[in-house]
């Protein structure tokens, strides 16, 4: 063995190398040899050099140091001579990475040298060096070492033969990610604890058993990563008695069977993110894993809302110990009926992710039983309002809530209970449809004085209404108490003085209402007379796919579908665009509204108190108003299904009614709609 005593006067050979404490990194095209390094250096990395051949002579300068970590990355090494690394008796970490010119037998020479010279080797990395087939005796020289980690990541292996590692009794971690493995040959690896098989070409689960399912090949395996393969049929897991972490995402699985995880009695983390292009079925009992703490079903596009009520309440009923669940990218839709049943068993949750699950409201009391919840993600949904005390009451442990990218317009004092805000550390309400009106005053004041971290404020908090403040940052809207006072002395006096005039206006309104019905009745008779003579007044409608786009509130759906649409389509020959029937699944609501408005000749708005109260419908009316401004008031047909109370009346609705004629629905004059459309 050759070892030369170091000279304390040796300095770092800059700019070829950079030395920092015990580590040196040498790189660049001028790196054609192994330079001498200061005595204190224990870890050396050679990267992007032009070294060529490694031999005992060329690497002699490193013998002046007690090298413990040695790494070669992309140095155009074409050959390794025998006995090159014999004198490296202190090596613990050894790496060849992106050395594409190396032959696997040259690497074997290096392992023979290290195995002979050092008993301290712990980690071996042979990454992206073009290995196709591993020689049978590749790792035998390391039998006496203490090696516990081997990485063969990013090579071209098609078969993983576990028998090659049977001599490495202390091997605890094996990484074969990003290969082309289609088959796994089991072999006894009693101390293996972590196995990375992800990003390969496996079409079925490997066999983890020996002797006809009697003996386990990996009896102490704790973590198995097998995502990003081509597995389509998820059979039962066997012979993994101590498995705690199983990551299966991004495969081609469509069905999770009831007995798939039955034998994994110690499983605490299960990753099924993006499993299949669209997960079709979760059999009842498939997730009955009492030991489970973490579950991911992210981006599985599973339709929870299609499950029967009983199945919905049972799907997580045996996972009551769950502390973290990720359901982002699935379809829950109407949270009022689905979410409480789905989450009711999960009272021990710490983390809940419901991102992009198509929620349009937050059902009451769903979260209030989660006594330990710390992180709640609700962004990228359709949420516009909620009852704060009944939704977020008792959530004193919550530290972060994300309600960004929803349809929220107003935040009031009751939106978040004081008990929640006093313990909250971070909140996101970015990219919502904030209304810059006096109702927003509490939220504006809270933003200015709170100690809670508000994510992306102020750049992603802006007004969308009224139109004159559209895209103005919320922080620039500064209403005063005086300007927002509901009553002031001048206004009160004016109202008292004009009481008589107000009564006169009411009387005049009753006259106009009756007068409108008479005019409509006359207009209907005239249209019927013209129809008998073959007159078809809908001339420009031929350029459109639909005669009208119908805007209505979900509460009025039964009347709209069974009375209005059914009658006019069947008896009068009209064709309407109805969002419950015609919208394209998968497209956003805003995209659907925009596309179908372009294909509709007119817009029919079904006016009701429910529509006046719905913030979502108000958004649709804003879009309709823009069309009226471009095409004139004849572009709209307003149908007054019921009188809108003064409590529900909004400024935009009042402007619309004042500037656009409308028809009042009467049972005895039901056919008046066809006349108005014509």
Buried (B, 14 or more C-beta within 10 A) or exposed (E): EEEEEBEEEBEBBEEBBBBEEBBBBBBEEEBBBBBBBBBBBBBBBBBBBEBBBBEBEBBBBBBBBBBBBBBBBBBBBBBBBEBBBBBBBBBBBBBBBBBEEBBBEBBBBBBBBBBBBBEBBBBBBBBBBBBEEBEEEBBBBBEEBBBBBBBBBBBBBBBBBBEBBBBBEEBBBBBBBBBEBBBBEBBBBEBBBBBBBBBBEBBBBBBBBBEEEEEBBBBBBBBBBBBBBEBEEBEEBBBBBBBBBBBBBBBBBBBBBBEBBBBBEEBBBBBBBBBBEEBBEBBBBBBBBEEBBBBBBBBBBBBBBEBEEEBBBBBBBBBEEBBBBBBBBBBBBBBBBBBBBBBBBBEBBBBBBBBBBBBBBBBBEBBBBBEEBBBBBBBBBBBBBBBBBBBBBBBEEBBBBBBBBBBBBBBEEEBBBEBBBEBBEEBBBBBBBBBBBEBBBBBBEBBEEEEBEBBEBEEBBBBBBEEEBEEBBBBEBEBEEEEEEEEEEEEEEEEEEEEEEEEEEEEEEEEEEEEBBEEBBEBBEEBEEBBEEEEEEBEEBEEBEBBBBBBBBBBBBEBBBEBBBEBBBEEBEBBBBBBEEBBEEEEEBEEBBEEBBEEBBBBBBBBBBBBBBBBBBBBBBBBBBEBBEEEEEEBBBBBBBBEBEEEBEBEBBEEBBEEBBBBBBEEEBEBBBBBBBB
